[in-house]
Amino acid sequence: MDFMLEEELIDLMTFCLQSPESVEIPEKHKRITEIGHELYADGGVDALENFAFVLKNRITEEIEKDPSPLRSLWNGLTDEWQY
């Protein structure tokens, strides 16, 4: 399951970074937030941190854009996650 969520997040975040003016952005942000809830429920803050690390490395390597600002979509899941 984690692999599928990772690939979905990469697709979603890549789209958001490459098409920031798209009308689909709110829908993509909503799904990124939903996946954050799933990850947190399954593995807590450690899961969020691990995914954020992997996503940053893969997306930065693939499209040379930093997805770090999208981490803020997971704010509010826990007091431990504030970006």
N, CA, C and O atoms as a Maestro MAE file, in Angstrom:
{
 s_m_m2io_version
 :::
 2.0.0
}

f_m_ct {
 s_m_title
 :::
 protein
 m_atom[332] {
  # First column is atom index #
  i_m_mmod_type
  r_m_x_coord
  r_m_y_coord
  r_m_z_coord
  i_m_residue_number
  s_m_chain_name
  s_m_pdb_residue_name
  s_m_pdb_atom_name
  i_m_atomic_number
  :::
  1 25 0.821 -1.195 0.000 1 A "MET " " N  " 7
  2 3 0.000 0.000 0.000 1 A "MET " " CA " 6
  3 2 0.866 1.260 0.000 1 A "MET " " C  " 6
  4 15 0.562 2.226 -0.700 1 A "MET " " O  " 8
  5 25 1.940 1.248 0.783 2 A "ASP " " N  " 7
  6 3 2.792 2.428 0.856 2 A "ASP " " CA " 6
  7 2 3.356 2.804 -0.506 2 A "ASP " " C  " 6
  8 15 3.454 3.984 -0.844 2 A "ASP " " O  " 8
  9 25 3.727 1.788 -1.291 3 A "PHE " " N  " 7
  10 3 4.279 2.067 -2.616 3 A "PHE " " CA " 6
  11 2 3.239 2.755 -3.490 3 A "PHE " " C  " 6
  12 15 3.558 3.705 -4.205 3 A "PHE " " O  " 8
  13 25 2.012 2.286 -3.435 4 A "MET " " N  " 7
  14 3 0.955 2.897 -4.246 4 A "MET " " CA " 6
  15 2 0.692 4.334 -3.801 4 A "MET " " C  " 6
  16 15 0.509 5.217 -4.639 4 A "MET " " O  " 8
  17 25 0.672 4.572 -2.507 5 A "LEU " " N  " 7
  18 3 0.471 5.936 -2.006 5 A "LEU " " CA " 6
  19 2 1.644 6.832 -2.384 5 A "LEU " " C  " 6
  20 15 1.459 8.001 -2.724 5 A "LEU " " O  " 8
  21 25 2.838 6.282 -2.323 6 A "GLU " " N  " 7
  22 3 4.018 7.065 -2.707 6 A "GLU " " CA " 6
  23 2 3.917 7.490 -4.170 6 A "GLU " " C  " 6
  24 15 4.153 8.651 -4.503 6 A "GLU " " O  " 8
  25 25 3.570 6.558 -5.030 7 A "GLU " " N  " 7
  26 3 3.463 6.872 -6.455 7 A "GLU " " CA " 6
  27 2 2.338 7.875 -6.715 7 A "GLU " " C  " 6
  28 15 2.481 8.776 -7.543 7 A "GLU " " O  " 8
  29 25 1.233 7.717 -6.013 8 A "GLU " " N  " 7
  30 3 0.129 8.664 -6.180 8 A "GLU " " CA " 6
  31 2 0.540 10.064 -5.713 8 A "GLU " " C  " 6
  32 15 0.232 11.061 -6.367 8 A "GLU " " O  " 8
  33 25 1.232 10.124 -4.585 9 A "LEU " " N  " 7
  34 3 1.699 11.425 -4.093 9 A "LEU " " CA " 6
  35 2 2.687 12.071 -5.061 9 A "LEU " " C  " 6
  36 15 2.640 13.280 -5.288 9 A "LEU " " O  " 8
  37 25 3.566 11.276 -5.622 10 A "ILE " " N  " 7
  38 3 4.518 11.817 -6.598 10 A "ILE " " CA " 6
  39 2 3.763 12.405 -7.781 10 A "ILE " " C  " 6
  40 15 4.070 13.509 -8.231 10 A "ILE " " O  " 8
  41 25 2.780 11.674 -8.283 11 A "ASP " " N  " 7
  42 3 1.982 12.180 -9.411 11 A "ASP " " CA " 6
  43 2 1.246 13.465 -9.048 11 A "ASP " " C  " 6
  44 15 1.257 14.431 -9.810 11 A "ASP " " O  " 8
  45 25 0.608 13.471 -7.884 12 A "LEU " " N  " 7
  46 3 -0.160 14.640 -7.454 12 A "LEU " " CA " 6
  47 2 0.730 15.861 -7.254 12 A "LEU " " C  " 6
  48 15 0.426 16.950 -7.741 12 A "LEU " " O  " 8
  49 25 1.824 15.669 -6.538 13 A "MET " " N  " 7
  50 3 2.710 16.790 -6.241 13 A "MET " " CA " 6
  51 2 3.408 17.298 -7.498 13 A "MET " " C  " 6
  52 15 3.585 18.503 -7.674 13 A "MET " " O  " 8
  53 25 3.802 16.377 -8.365 14 A "THR " " N  " 7
  54 3 4.425 16.781 -9.619 14 A "THR " " CA " 6
  55 2 3.453 17.623 -10.438 14 A "THR " " C  " 6
  56 15 3.833 18.652 -10.996 14 A "THR " " O  " 8
  57 25 2.222 17.192 -10.505 15 A "PHE " " N  " 7
  58 3 1.207 17.966 -11.233 15 A "PHE " " CA " 6
  59 2 1.085 19.365 -10.639 15 A "PHE " " C  " 6
  60 15 1.093 20.357 -11.368 15 A "PHE " " O  " 8
  61 25 0.973 19.443 -9.322 16 A "CYS " " N  " 7
  62 3 0.812 20.744 -8.650 16 A "CYS " " CA " 6
  63 2 1.997 21.667 -8.910 16 A "CYS " " C  " 6
  64 15 1.826 22.871 -9.104 16 A "CYS " " O  " 8
  65 25 3.185 21.102 -8.912 17 A "LEU " " N  " 7
  66 3 4.383 21.916 -9.122 17 A "LEU " " CA " 6
  67 2 4.539 22.348 -10.577 17 A "LEU " " C  " 6
  68 15 5.043 23.436 -10.855 17 A "LEU " " O  " 8
  69 25 4.110 21.503 -11.493 18 A "GLN " " N  " 7
  70 3 4.265 21.823 -12.909 18 A "GLN " " CA " 6
  71 2 3.109 22.633 -13.471 18 A "GLN " " C  " 6
  72 15 3.262 23.305 -14.491 18 A "GLN " " O  " 8
  73 25 1.954 22.577 -12.818 19 A "SER " " N  " 7
  74 3 0.762 23.276 -13.327 19 A "SER " " CA " 6
  75 2 0.087 24.072 -12.207 19 A "SER " " C  " 6
  76 15 -1.074 23.820 -11.884 19 A "SER " " O  " 8
  77 25 0.800 25.023 -11.619 20 A "PRO " " N  " 7
  78 3 0.263 25.723 -10.442 20 A "PRO " " CA " 6
  79 2 -0.994 26.549 -10.713 20 A "PRO " " C  " 6
  80 15 -1.697 26.915 -9.771 20 A "PRO " " O  " 8
  81 25 -1.287 26.845 -11.952 21 A "GLU " " N  " 7
  82 3 -2.471 27.643 -12.295 21 A "GLU " " CA " 6
  83 2 -3.671 26.785 -12.690 21 A "GLU " " C  " 6
  84 15 -4.733 27.318 -13.015 21 A "GLU " " O  " 8
  85 25 -3.513 25.475 -12.666 22 A "SER " " N  " 7
  86 3 -4.583 24.576 -13.096 22 A "SER " " CA " 6
  87 2 -5.806 24.674 -12.184 22 A "SER " " C  " 6
  88 15 -5.685 24.887 -10.978 22 A "SER " " O  " 8
  89 25 -6.972 24.516 -12.781 23 A "VAL " " N  " 7
  90 3 -8.209 24.505 -11.999 23 A "VAL " " CA " 6
  91 2 -8.330 23.218 -11.179 23 A "VAL " " C  " 6
  92 15 -9.189 23.121 -10.303 23 A "VAL " " O  " 8
  93 25 -7.485 22.244 -11.456 24 A "GLU " " N  " 7
  94 3 -7.507 20.966 -10.739 24 A "GLU " " CA " 6
  95 2 -6.719 20.997 -9.430 24 A "GLU " " C  " 6
  96 15 -6.758 20.032 -8.666 24 A "GLU " " O  " 8
  97 25 -6.012 22.079 -9.165 25 A "ILE " " N  " 7
  98 3 -5.155 22.154 -7.981 25 A "ILE " " CA " 6
  99 2 -5.919 21.901 -6.676 25 A "ILE " " C  " 6
  100 15 -5.445 21.115 -5.855 25 A "ILE " " O  " 8
  101 25 -7.080 22.531 -6.446 26 A "PRO " " N  " 7
  102 3 -7.777 22.253 -5.179 26 A "PRO " " CA " 6
  103 2 -8.116 20.766 -4.989 26 A "PRO " " C  " 6
  104 15 -8.035 20.240 -3.878 26 A "PRO " " O  " 8
  105 25 -8.489 20.110 -6.068 27 A "GLU " " N  " 7
  106 3 -8.795 18.676 -6.010 27 A "GLU " " CA " 6
  107 2 -7.538 17.872 -5.669 27 A "GLU " " C  " 6
  108 15 -7.593 16.942 -4.866 27 A "GLU " " O  " 8
  109 25 -6.418 18.230 -6.276 28 A "LYS " " N  " 7
  110 3 -5.145 17.545 -6.014 28 A "LYS " " CA " 6
  111 2 -4.695 17.794 -4.572 28 A "LYS " " C  " 6
  112 15 -4.225 16.874 -3.902 28 A "LYS " " O  " 8
  113 25 -4.836 19.023 -4.097 29 A "HIS " " N  " 7
  114 3 -4.474 19.339 -2.712 29 A "HIS " " CA " 6
  115 2 -5.338 18.536 -1.734 29 A "HIS " " C  " 6
  116 15 -4.843 18.051 -0.717 29 A "HIS " " O  " 8
  117 25 -6.604 18.403 -2.041 30 A "LYS " " N  " 7
  118 3 -7.512 17.644 -1.175 30 A "LYS " " CA " 6
  119 2 -7.056 16.191 -1.069 30 A "LYS " " C  " 6
  120 15 -7.045 15.615 0.019 30 A "LYS " " O  " 8
  121 25 -6.679 15.603 -2.204 31 A "ARG " " N  " 7
  122 3 -6.238 14.208 -2.183 31 A "ARG " " CA " 6
  123 2 -4.905 14.060 -1.448 31 A "ARG " " C  " 6
  124 15 -4.706 13.078 -0.733 31 A "ARG " " O  " 8
  125 25 -3.993 15.015 -1.612 32 A "ILE " " N  " 7
  126 3 -2.724 14.977 -0.872 32 A "ILE " " CA " 6
  127 2 -3.002 15.004 0.633 32 A "ILE " " C  " 6
  128 15 -2.360 14.290 1.403 32 A "ILE " " O  " 8
  129 25 -3.953 15.827 1.039 33 A "THR " " N  " 7
  130 3 -4.336 15.912 2.452 33 A "THR " " CA " 6
  131 2 -4.940 14.596 2.929 33 A "THR " " C  " 6
  132 15 -4.622 14.130 4.023 33 A "THR " " O  " 8
  133 25 -5.807 13.994 2.121 34 A "GLU " " N  " 7
  134 3 -6.416 12.706 2.481 34 A "GLU " " CA " 6
  135 2 -5.355 11.626 2.663 34 A "GLU " " C  " 6
  136 15 -5.426 10.830 3.600 34 A "GLU " " O  " 8
  137 25 -4.373 11.601 1.768 35 A "ILE " " N  " 7
  138 3 -3.302 10.613 1.889 35 A "ILE " " CA " 6
  139 2 -2.502 10.866 3.159 35 A "ILE " " C  " 6
  140 15 -2.080 9.921 3.825 35 A "ILE " " O  " 8
  141 25 -2.290 12.133 3.500 36 A "GLY " " N  " 7
  142 3 -1.611 12.465 4.753 36 A "GLY " " CA " 6
  143 2 -2.345 11.887 5.956 36 A "GLY " " C  " 6
  144 15 -1.719 11.373 6.884 36 A "GLY " " O  " 8
  145 25 -3.666 11.972 5.938 37 A "HIS " " N  " 7
  146 3 -4.466 11.385 7.018 37 A "HIS " " CA " 6
  147 2 -4.251 9.877 7.086 37 A "HIS " " C  " 6
  148 15 -4.101 9.314 8.170 37 A "HIS " " O  " 8
  149 25 -4.238 9.227 5.927 38 A "GLU " " N  " 7
  150 3 -4.016 7.774 5.886 38 A "GLU " " CA " 6
  151 2 -2.640 7.416 6.432 38 A "GLU " " C  " 6
  152 15 -2.498 6.487 7.228 38 A "GLU " " O  " 8
  153 25 -1.636 8.156 5.999 39 A "LEU " " N  " 7
  154 3 -0.276 7.885 6.456 39 A "LEU " " CA " 6
  155 2 -0.141 8.092 7.956 39 A "LEU " " C  " 6
  156 15 0.460 7.276 8.654 39 A "LEU " " O  " 8
  157 25 -0.706 9.191 8.445 40 A "TYR " " N  " 7
  158 3 -0.616 9.477 9.876 40 A "TYR " " CA " 6
  159 2 -1.353 8.413 10.689 40 A "TYR " " C  " 6
  160 15 -0.858 7.978 11.729 40 A "TYR " " O  " 8
  161 25 -2.507 7.999 10.233 41 A "ALA " " N  " 7
  162 3 -3.269 6.969 10.942 41 A "ALA " " CA " 6
  163 2 -2.507 5.649 10.982 41 A "ALA " " C  " 6
  164 15 -2.602 4.896 11.951 41 A "ALA " " O  " 8
  165 25 -1.761 5.379 9.935 42 A "ASP " " N  " 7
  166 3 -1.039 4.115 9.832 42 A "ASP " " CA " 6
  167 2 0.302 4.127 10.557 42 A "ASP " " C  " 6
  168 15 0.696 3.120 11.145 42 A "ASP " " O  " 8
  169 25 1.023 5.281 10.518 43 A "GLY " " N  " 7
  170 3 2.369 5.273 11.064 43 A "GLY " " CA " 6
  171 2 2.797 6.509 11.821 43 A "GLY " " C  " 6
  172 15 3.968 6.647 12.175 43 A "GLY " " O  " 8
  173 25 1.852 7.421 12.075 44 A "GLY " " N  " 7
  174 3 2.170 8.607 12.855 44 A "GLY " " CA " 6
  175 2 3.083 9.588 12.126 44 A "GLY " " C  " 6
  176 15 3.207 9.557 10.902 44 A "GLY " " O  " 8
  177 25 3.709 10.448 12.900 45 A "VAL " " N  " 7
  178 3 4.571 11.484 12.348 45 A "VAL " " CA " 6
  179 2 5.760 10.876 11.614 45 A "VAL " " C  " 6
  180 15 6.231 11.433 10.622 45 A "VAL " " O  " 8
  181 25 6.244 9.736 12.097 46 A "ASP " " N  " 7
  182 3 7.368 9.085 11.415 46 A "ASP " " CA " 6
  183 2 7.029 8.765 9.966 46 A "ASP " " C  " 6
  184 15 7.865 8.936 9.079 46 A "ASP " " O  " 8
  185 25 5.818 8.306 9.726 47 A "ALA " " N  " 7
  186 3 5.407 7.996 8.357 47 A "ALA " " CA " 6
  187 2 5.373 9.255 7.502 47 A "ALA " " C  " 6
  188 15 5.803 9.233 6.349 47 A "ALA " " O  " 8
  189 25 4.867 10.351 8.056 48 A "LEU " " N  " 7
  190 3 4.830 11.613 7.314 48 A "LEU " " CA " 6
  191 2 6.246 12.079 6.983 48 A "LEU " " C  " 6
  192 15 6.521 12.501 5.859 48 A "LEU " " O  " 8
  193 25 7.139 11.999 7.962 49 A "GLU " " N  " 7
  194 3 8.515 12.435 7.742 49 A "GLU " " CA " 6
  195 2 9.214 11.572 6.696 49 A "GLU " " C  " 6
  196 15 9.928 12.085 5.834 49 A "GLU " " O  " 8
  197 25 9.004 10.267 6.778 50 A "ASN " " N  " 7
  198 3 9.620 9.365 5.809 50 A "ASN " " CA " 6
  199 2 9.123 9.644 4.398 50 A "ASN " " C  " 6
  200 15 9.913 9.697 3.455 50 A "ASN " " O  " 8
  201 25 7.827 9.820 4.254 51 A "PHE " " N  " 7
  202 3 7.264 10.103 2.937 51 A "PHE " " CA " 6
  203 2 7.749 11.452 2.426 51 A "PHE " " C  " 6
  204 15 8.093 11.576 1.251 51 A "PHE " " O  " 8
  205 25 7.783 12.457 3.279 52 A "ALA " " N  " 7
  206 3 8.242 13.785 2.863 52 A "ALA " " CA " 6
  207 2 9.680 13.717 2.351 52 A "ALA " " C  " 6
  208 15 10.017 14.361 1.358 52 A "ALA " " O  " 8
  209 25 10.515 12.950 3.018 53 A "PHE " " N  " 7
  210 3 11.911 12.794 2.612 53 A "PHE " " CA " 6
  211 2 12.011 12.133 1.238 53 A "PHE " " C  " 6
  212 15 12.717 12.622 0.356 53 A "PHE " " O  " 8
  213 25 11.307 11.034 1.068 54 A "VAL " " N  " 7
  214 3 11.342 10.300 -0.203 54 A "VAL " " CA " 6
  215 2 10.772 11.152 -1.335 54 A "VAL " " C  " 6
  216 15 11.338 11.211 -2.426 54 A "VAL " " O  " 8
  217 25 9.658 11.802 -1.066 55 A "LEU " " N  " 7
  218 3 9.021 12.635 -2.090 55 A "LEU " " CA " 6
  219 2 9.938 13.770 -2.521 55 A "LEU " " C  " 6
  220 15 10.073 14.049 -3.713 55 A "LEU " " O  " 8
  221 25 10.558 14.416 -1.561 56 A "LYS " " N  " 7
  222 3 11.458 15.526 -1.906 56 A "LYS " " CA " 6
  223 2 12.591 15.035 -2.791 56 A "LYS " " C  " 6
  224 15 12.910 15.663 -3.801 56 A "LYS " " O  " 8
  225 25 13.197 13.926 -2.423 57 A "ASN " " N  " 7
  226 3 14.318 13.400 -3.211 57 A "ASN " " CA " 6
  227 2 13.890 12.998 -4.616 57 A "ASN " " C  " 6
  228 15 14.554 13.354 -5.590 57 A "ASN " " O  " 8
  229 25 12.809 12.273 -4.730 58 A "ARG " " N  " 7
  230 3 12.386 11.790 -6.055 58 A "ARG " " CA " 6
  231 2 11.902 12.914 -6.952 58 A "ARG " " C  " 6
  232 15 12.278 12.985 -8.122 58 A "ARG " " O  " 8
  233 25 11.067 13.796 -6.409 59 A "ILE " " N  " 7
  234 3 10.514 14.866 -7.235 59 A "ILE " " CA " 6
  235 2 11.595 15.865 -7.632 59 A "ILE " " C  " 6
  236 15 11.629 16.326 -8.774 59 A "ILE " " O  " 8
  237 25 12.470 16.199 -6.704 60 A "THR " " N  " 7
  238 3 13.560 17.124 -7.016 60 A "THR " " CA " 6
  239 2 14.453 16.538 -8.106 60 A "THR " " C  " 6
  240 15 14.902 17.250 -9.005 60 A "THR " " O  " 8
  241 25 14.700 15.252 -8.018 61 A "GLU " " N  " 7
  242 3 15.530 14.590 -9.024 61 A "GLU " " CA " 6
  243 2 14.827 14.541 -10.384 61 A "GLU " " C  " 6
  244 15 15.457 14.760 -11.419 61 A "GLU " " O  " 8
  245 25 13.534 14.256 -10.379 62 A "GLU " " N  " 7
  246 3 12.800 14.067 -11.630 62 A "GLU " " CA " 6
  247 2 12.464 15.369 -12.350 62 A "GLU " " C  " 6
  248 15 12.604 15.454 -13.570 62 A "GLU " " O  " 8
  249 25 12.023 16.382 -11.610 63 A "ILE " " N  " 7
  250 3 11.583 17.617 -12.291 63 A "ILE " " CA " 6
  251 2 12.324 18.866 -11.813 63 A "ILE " " C  " 6
  252 15 12.039 19.978 -12.258 63 A "ILE " " O  " 8
  253 25 13.271 18.668 -10.909 64 A "GLU " " N  " 7
  254 3 14.091 19.768 -10.391 64 A "GLU " " CA " 6
  255 2 13.262 20.879 -9.749 64 A "GLU " " C  " 6
  256 15 13.577 22.062 -9.873 64 A "GLU " " O  " 8
  257 25 12.196 20.471 -9.063 65 A "LYS " " N  " 7
  258 3 11.387 21.406 -8.271 65 A "LYS " " CA " 6
  259 2 11.228 20.813 -6.886 65 A "LYS " " C  " 6
  260 15 11.106 19.598 -6.727 65 A "LYS " " O  " 8
  261 25 11.232 21.678 -5.891 66 A "ASP " " N  " 7
  262 3 11.157 21.252 -4.497 66 A "ASP " " CA " 6
  263 2 9.698 21.181 -4.040 66 A "ASP " " C  " 6
  264 15 8.998 22.194 -4.045 66 A "ASP " " O  " 8
  265 25 9.236 19.985 -3.645 67 A "PRO " " N  " 7
  266 3 7.854 19.843 -3.188 67 A "PRO " " CA " 6
  267 2 7.641 20.214 -1.721 67 A "PRO " " C  " 6
  268 15 6.527 20.075 -1.217 67 A "PRO " " O  " 8
  269 25 8.674 20.681 -1.028 68 A "SER " " N  " 7
  270 3 8.574 20.964 0.405 68 A "SER " " CA " 6
  271 2 7.400 21.867 0.787 68 A "SER " " C  " 6
  272 15 6.774 21.617 1.817 68 A "SER " " O  " 8
  273 25 7.069 22.906 0.009 69 A "PRO " " N  " 7
  274 3 5.931 23.743 0.401 69 A "PRO " " CA " 6
  275 2 4.598 22.966 0.507 69 A "PRO " " C  " 6
  276 15 3.686 23.381 1.222 69 A "PRO " " O  " 8
  277 25 4.505 21.857 -0.201 70 A "LEU " " N  " 7
  278 3 3.263 21.076 -0.145 70 A "LEU " " CA " 6
  279 2 3.117 20.303 1.165 70 A "LEU " " C  " 6
  280 15 2.040 19.784 1.460 70 A "LEU " " O  " 8
  281 25 4.188 20.224 1.951 71 A "ARG " " N  " 7
  282 3 4.095 19.567 3.267 71 A "ARG " " CA " 6
  283 2 3.070 20.250 4.160 71 A "ARG " " C  " 6
  284 15 2.486 19.624 5.044 71 A "ARG " " O  " 8
  285 25 2.856 21.541 3.920 72 A "SER " " N  " 7
  286 3 1.906 22.283 4.762 72 A "SER " " CA " 6
  287 2 0.481 21.755 4.612 72 A "SER " " C  " 6
  288 15 -0.369 22.035 5.457 72 A "SER " " O  " 8
  289 25 0.211 21.003 3.559 73 A "LEU " " N  " 7
  290 3 -1.125 20.414 3.398 73 A "LEU " " CA " 6
  291 2 -1.416 19.382 4.483 73 A "LEU " " C  " 6
  292 15 -2.572 19.022 4.706 73 A "LEU " " O  " 8
  293 25 -0.371 18.907 5.156 74 A "TRP " " N  " 7
  294 3 -0.547 17.943 6.243 74 A "TRP " " CA " 6
  295 2 -0.564 18.613 7.609 74 A "TRP " " C  " 6
  296 15 -0.672 17.931 8.628 74 A "TRP " " O  " 8
  297 25 -0.459 19.933 7.645 75 A "ASN " " N  " 7
  298 3 -0.580 20.644 8.928 75 A "ASN " " CA " 6
  299 2 -1.967 20.387 9.502 75 A "ASN " " C  " 6
  300 15 -2.944 20.261 8.763 75 A "ASN " " O  " 8
  301 25 -2.040 20.313 10.799 76 A "GLY " " N  " 7
  302 3 -3.317 20.096 11.456 76 A "GLY " " CA " 6
  303 2 -3.592 18.636 11.777 76 A "GLY " " C  " 6
  304 15 -4.521 18.331 12.524 76 A "GLY " " O  " 8
  305 25 -2.795 17.728 11.221 77 A "LEU " " N  " 7
  306 3 -2.973 16.313 11.548 77 A "LEU " " CA " 6
  307 2 -2.529 16.043 12.980 77 A "LEU " " C  " 6
  308 15 -3.107 15.214 13.683 77 A "LEU " " O  " 8
  309 25 -1.494 16.760 13.394 78 A "THR " " N  " 7
  310 3 -0.926 16.623 14.728 78 A "THR " " CA " 6
  311 2 -0.138 17.891 15.044 78 A "THR " " C  " 6
  312 15 0.326 18.583 14.137 78 A "THR " " O  " 8
  313 25 0.006 18.186 16.309 79 A "ASP " " N  " 7
  314 3 0.790 19.357 16.708 79 A "ASP " " CA " 6
  315 2 2.271 19.188 16.375 79 A "ASP " " C  " 6
  316 15 3.013 20.168 16.309 79 A "ASP " " O  " 8
  317 25 2.697 17.939 16.166 80 A "GLU " " N  " 7
  318 3 4.098 17.666 15.869 80 A "GLU " " CA " 6
  319 2 4.470 18.011 14.424 80 A "GLU " " C  " 6
  320 15 5.656 18.082 14.100 80 A "GLU " " O  " 8
  321 25 3.503 18.223 13.568 81 A "TRP " " N  " 7
  322 3 3.752 18.486 12.141 81 A "TRP " " CA " 6
  323 2 3.309 19.901 11.822 81 A "TRP " " C  " 6
  324 15 2.118 20.163 11.654 81 A "TRP " " O  " 8
  325 25 4.262 20.810 11.739 82 A "GLN " " N  " 7
  326 3 3.962 22.214 11.442 82 A "GLN " " CA " 6
  327 2 4.936 22.741 10.389 82 A "GLN " " C  " 6
  328 15 6.093 23.036 10.687 82 A "GLN " " O  " 8
  329 25 4.452 22.851 9.169 83 A "TYR " " N  " 7
  330 3 5.301 23.370 8.084 83 A "TYR " " CA " 6
  331 2 4.585 24.470 7.352 83 A "TYR " " C  " 6
  332 15 5.129 25.038 6.405 83 A "TYR " " O  " 8
  :::
 }
 m_bond[331] {
  # First column is bond index #
  i_m_from
  i_m_to
  i_m_order
  :::
  1 1 2 1
  2 2 3 1
  3 3 4 2
  4 3 5 1
  5 5 6 1
  6 6 7 1
  7 7 8 2
  8 7 9 1
  9 9 10 1
  10 10 11 1
  11 11 12 2
  12 11 13 1
  13 13 14 1
  14 14 15 1
  15 15 16 2
  16 15 17 1
  17 17 18 1
  18 18 19 1
  19 19 20 2
  20 19 21 1
  21 21 22 1
  22 22 23 1
  23 23 24 2
  24 23 25 1
  25 25 26 1
  26 26 27 1
  27 27 28 2
  28 27 29 1
  29 29 30 1
  30 30 31 1
  31 31 32 2
  32 31 33 1
  33 33 34 1
  34 34 35 1
  35 35 36 2
  36 35 37 1
  37 37 38 1
  38 38 39 1
  39 39 40 2
  40 39 41 1
  41 41 42 1
  42 42 43 1
  43 43 44 2
  44 43 45 1
  45 45 46 1
  46 46 47 1
  47 47 48 2
  48 47 49 1
  49 49 50 1
  50 50 51 1
  51 51 52 2
  52 51 53 1
  53 53 54 1
  54 54 55 1
  55 55 56 2
  56 55 57 1
  57 57 58 1
  58 58 59 1
  59 59 60 2
  60 59 61 1
  61 61 62 1
  62 62 63 1
  63 63 64 2
  64 63 65 1
  65 65 66 1
  66 66 67 1
  67 67 68 2
  68 67 69 1
  69 69 70 1
  70 70 71 1
  71 71 72 2
  72 71 73 1
  73 73 74 1
  74 74 75 1
  75 75 76 2
  76 75 77 1
  77 77 78 1
  78 78 79 1
  79 79 80 2
  80 79 81 1
  81 81 82 1
  82 82 83 1
  83 83 84 2
  84 83 85 1
  85 85 86 1
  86 86 87 1
  87 87 88 2
  88 87 89 1
  89 89 90 1
  90 90 91 1
  91 91 92 2
  92 91 93 1
  93 93 94 1
  94 94 95 1
  95 95 96 2
  96 95 97 1
  97 97 98 1
  98 98 99 1
  99 99 100 2
  100 99 101 1
  101 101 102 1
  102 102 103 1
  103 103 104 2
  104 103 105 1
  105 105 106 1
  106 106 107 1
  107 107 108 2
  108 107 109 1
  109 109 110 1
  110 110 111 1
  111 111 112 2
  112 111 113 1
  113 113 114 1
  114 114 115 1
  115 115 116 2
  116 115 117 1
  117 117 118 1
  118 118 119 1
  119 119 120 2
  120 119 121 1
  121 121 122 1
  122 122 123 1
  123 123 124 2
  124 123 125 1
  125 125 126 1
  126 126 127 1
  127 127 128 2
  128 127 129 1
  129 129 130 1
  130 130 131 1
  131 131 132 2
  132 131 133 1
  133 133 134 1
  134 134 135 1
  135 135 136 2
  136 135 137 1
  137 137 138 1
  138 138 139 1
  139 139 140 2
  140 139 141 1
  141 141 142 1
  142 142 143 1
  143 143 144 2
  144 143 145 1
  145 145 146 1
  146 146 147 1
  147 147 148 2
  148 147 149 1
  149 149 150 1
  150 150 151 1
  151 151 152 2
  152 151 153 1
  153 153 154 1
  154 154 155 1
  155 155 156 2
  156 155 157 1
  157 157 158 1
  158 158 159 1
  159 159 160 2
  160 159 161 1
  161 161 162 1
  162 162 163 1
  163 163 164 2
  164 163 165 1
  165 165 166 1
  166 166 167 1
  167 167 168 2
  168 167 169 1
  169 169 170 1
  170 170 171 1
  171 171 172 2
  172 171 173 1
  173 173 174 1
  174 174 175 1
  175 175 176 2
  176 175 177 1
  177 177 178 1
  178 178 179 1
  179 179 180 2
  180 179 181 1
  181 181 182 1
  182 182 183 1
  183 183 184 2
  184 183 185 1
  185 185 186 1
  186 186 187 1
  187 187 188 2
  188 187 189 1
  189 189 190 1
  190 190 191 1
  191 191 192 2
  192 191 193 1
  193 193 194 1
  194 194 195 1
  195 195 196 2
  196 195 197 1
  197 197 198 1
  198 198 199 1
  199 199 200 2
  200 199 201 1
  201 201 202 1
  202 202 203 1
  203 203 204 2
  204 203 205 1
  205 205 206 1
  206 206 207 1
  207 207 208 2
  208 207 209 1
  209 209 210 1
  210 210 211 1
  211 211 212 2
  212 211 213 1
  213 213 214 1
  214 214 215 1
  215 215 216 2
  216 215 217 1
  217 217 218 1
  218 218 219 1
  219 219 220 2
  220 219 221 1
  221 221 222 1
  222 222 223 1
  223 223 224 2
  224 223 225 1
  225 225 226 1
  226 226 227 1
  227 227 228 2
  228 227 229 1
  229 229 230 1
  230 230 231 1
  231 231 232 2
  232 231 233 1
  233 233 234 1
  234 234 235 1
  235 235 236 2
  236 235 237 1
  237 237 238 1
  238 238 239 1
  239 239 240 2
  240 239 241 1
  241 241 242 1
  242 242 243 1
  243 243 244 2
  244 243 245 1
  245 245 246 1
  246 246 247 1
  247 247 248 2
  248 247 249 1
  249 249 250 1
  250 250 251 1
  251 251 252 2
  252 251 253 1
  253 253 254 1
  254 254 255 1
  255 255 256 2
  256 255 257 1
  257 257 258 1
  258 258 259 1
  259 259 260 2
  260 259 261 1
  261 261 262 1
  262 262 263 1
  263 263 264 2
  264 263 265 1
  265 265 266 1
  266 266 267 1
  267 267 268 2
  268 267 269 1
  269 269 270 1
  270 270 271 1
  271 271 272 2
  272 271 273 1
  273 273 274 1
  274 274 275 1
  275 275 276 2
  276 275 277 1
  277 277 278 1
  278 278 279 1
  279 279 280 2
  280 279 281 1
  281 281 282 1
  282 282 283 1
  283 283 284 2
  284 283 285 1
  285 285 286 1
  286 286 287 1
  287 287 288 2
  288 287 289 1
  289 289 290 1
  290 290 291 1
  291 291 292 2
  292 291 293 1
  293 293 294 1
  294 294 295 1
  295 295 296 2
  296 295 297 1
  297 297 298 1
  298 298 299 1
  299 299 300 2
  300 299 301 1
  301 301 302 1
  302 302 303 1
  303 303 304 2
  304 303 305 1
  305 305 306 1
  306 306 307 1
  307 307 308 2
  308 307 309 1
  309 309 310 1
  310 310 311 1
  311 311 312 2
  312 311 313 1
  313 313 314 1
  314 314 315 1
  315 315 316 2
  316 315 317 1
  317 317 318 1
  318 318 319 1
  319 319 320 2
  320 319 321 1
  321 321 322 1
  322 322 323 1
  323 323 324 2
  324 323 325 1
  325 325 326 1
  326 326 327 1
  327 327 328 2
  328 327 329 1
  329 329 330 1
  330 330 331 1
  331 331 332 2
  :::
 }
}
